[in-house]
Amino acid sequence: MTTDYDVIVVGAGAAGLAATQTLVSAGLSVICIEASDRIGGRTHTDTNIFGVPFDMGAHWLHAEHANALKAPGIALGLDLYPAPDNGMTYGLDDDAVLWDEVDEIQASVTKQAQVDRETEKNSGTPTDRSLADIFVNKGPWSFTAAMTFALSLARDLPDTSLRDMAAWEGGDDWFCREGFGHLVARTATGLPIKLSTPVTDIEAKADGIQVTTTAGKTYAQAVIVTASVGVLAEDVIRFDPPLDAERRSAFELITMGDYNHAGLLFQPGTLPVPSDTWLTYHLEPDGHGVARGGGFLCNVSGTGLTSFESSGSFSRDLQELGADSAIEHALETLTGFFGTSVKRNFIKGHATAWRKEPYVRGSYAGANPGGYSARTALRRPHTERVFFAGEASHESQQCSVSGAHLEGIRAASDVLAAHFQFPGIRIHNK
């Protein structure tokens, strides 16, 4: 088979861009094919809606000490800075009360995960439970504290694997003043990317890979697929041979969560809080034990833009009701805190709905209880020429852009390590 490229990368999000850069740097002939009309995937900074940077997807550079995008951002000359310690809980004079509860929950997670690991080691039986199983309602601020974890994981407590959560690499958060999406987009400069080209089929041949898109067929020696597990689970892309049963089972255990932003632009000085203040408030559970609320990142980078952040089933319900519902909920909540001047000084709003994005179908991938070990199945090759990467397959930086970036590099390294198996691959620039 005559190939057009050594490697085709499917998807121009953080994983796809990192894979493409790694392969190009190694001298391979590569094309990155993206279904949508832009790069970045779930990291996207918009400057048109509000006239200031608005991260419609990822905004927080988590685990700064291990974050793979920090160094590239600084090298690009972008303004990266530590997230200020400007926490505020409305109705609570001493904010430390809330964060003490957060620390207690985290300590309980760590302790129980260790117990479960020992149980599994001794019995040989996989042991896991949900975050809801160890959550204790100790008082009026317990569900507000629990919401901190719900936001981090984009899912409700009963749907969260405790073992998966314990594996997450924590650390301090940083921000990028120009927007995290802008940072990721800058890393794509000069890369061979083809936009607005959805992939429909990936077929393994005896001597290569045939990738069918809406623009026709393209041939390569190998392919790296970085589509979300939401897209893969719903068979948006058809594989021949079909994906194996173990990977199919993993799609039922590692599932897309919901995390959305409702951006609210106010006149300068409307909210009496410092820049980048994280504002929480009292939450009560509904009949299913789900806290119906979120948190506010106020006056983002001093721009006057405030982002209301919601997750799990509450965020999903707001999506179903329409964008105006999330904006109205956020505006009414802030008005209750700071008075009617909030509404008078409100300029405009915009809400995201990531589950409705056809080439994403959710925010990021968390493990259901019992599914913590399924991430390893997501990173395994399918046939010897089809590789996978994304935040869903990273085992300690899952649910993060950094994890996606690292997985893109890992998948590209796997291709490079295996290239001797593919006689058609040639290192062009060496």
Residue, then its C-alpha position, 0 to 999 in steps of 0.5 A: m500500500t502506498t502511504d500518504y504519511d507515516v502517521i495520522v493523528v486524529g484530533a487536535g486537542a492537547a493529546g493530538l498536538a503533543a503527539t504531532q509535535t513529538l513525531v514531527s520533531a522525530g522526523l516523521s511525515v505526519i498529518c493531524i486531522e481535526a473534526s471541528d473548525r479549530i484546534g485545542g479540543r476542550t481547551h479553548t479561549d474565546t476573546n470575541i464573546f466578552g472582549v477578554p479571554f474566556d476559557m470555555g473549557a479548561h482554565w486551571l493548570h492543576a498540579e503545577h509541580a508536575n504540569a506538562l504545560k507550565a514550562p511551554g507556556i513560560a517559554l512562549g512568554l505567556d503570563l503564568y502565575p500561581a492561583p491567588d489564595n483568595g478563597m471566600t465562602y459566603g455566609l461563613d466568617d472563617d473560611a478555614v472551617l470549610w477547607d478543614e472539611v475538605d482536608e478531612i474528606q481528602a484524608s478519608v479518601t486516602k485512608q480508605a483507598q489504602v485499606d481497599r488496596e490492601t484488601e485487594k492484595n490479600s483477597g485478589t478481588p478488586t475492591d473499590r467504592s464510591l466517594a459517597d460511601i465514605f462521605v459524612n454529613k457533619g454539618p451545614w458546610s459538608f455538602t459545600a466541601a463535597m462540591t469541591f471534589a464534585l467540581s474536580l471530577a465533573r461527576d456526582l459523589p455516588d458516580t466517583s471511584l474512590r480509588d481513581m480519585a486517590a490516584w490523582e496527583g494533586g498540587d497547587d494550581w496556576f492560571c494563564r492570563e491569556g487563557f489556557g486555551h490560548l496557551v495550548a493553541r500556541t503550542a500548535t504553531g507550525l504543525p501540519i493540521k487539517l481542520s473541519t475534517p471528521v474521521t468516519d472510519i479507521e481500517a487496519k490493512a496488512d501493510g498500513i492504515q486507511v483513514t476515511t474522512t468526509a474529504g476522502k481516504t488517507y493512508a499511513q503506516a500508523v494512526i494515533v486516535t485522541a478522540s474523547v471516550g464519549v466519541l469512541a463509546e458512541d461509535v462516531i468513528r468505525f474501526d475495522p477490525p472492531l474495538d475489542a471487548e476489554r476496551r468496550s468494557a472500559f468505555e462503560l467504566i471510564t465515562m465522560g462527566d459534565y463541567n461547564h462555565a457560565g461567563l458573566l461580564f460586569q462593569p468594573g468593581t461590581l463584585p467587591v472581591p479581589s481578582d481570581t477569588w474562588l467564591t463558594y456558598h452554602l449548599e443543600p443536597d436534593g433527594h438524591g444526595v446531590a448538591r445543587g450548585g457550584g462555585f464562582l471564579c470572580n474577576v478572572s485575571g482582573t478582567g471583570l469576567t466571572s465564571f460560574e462553574s458547575s458539574g455533575s448532574f446539576s450541570r447536565d440539568l442546566q445544559e438541558l434547560g438551555a444556556d440562559s438557565a445557567i446564566e440566570h442561576a449564576l446571576e440570581t445567586l450573586t445578586g443574593f450575595f451582593g445586592t441588586s447592583v449586580k444585575r444593574n452592572f451586568i453586561k452579558g453572559h455566555a454558558t457552555a454545554w460540552r455534552k452537546e458538542p458533537y466531537v466531544r460529548g462531555s467534559y472529561a473522563g472519570a471512573n465509576p466505582g470499580g472502574y479505576s483500573a480500566r484506564t490501562a485498557l484505554r491506552r493499549p494499541h488496537t492491532e499493531r498500528v492503531f494507538f490511543a491517547g488522551e486524558a482518559s488514559h493517564e493514571s495520575q493526571q486524568c481529567s487534566v490537560s497536562g495528562a492529555h499532553l503527556e499521553g500524546i507524547r507517550a503514544a507518539s513514543d510508542v509509535l517511534a519505538a515500534h516503527f521498525q515493525f513498519p517497513g514503510i516508515r522512514i525517518h525523513n529529517k535524519 
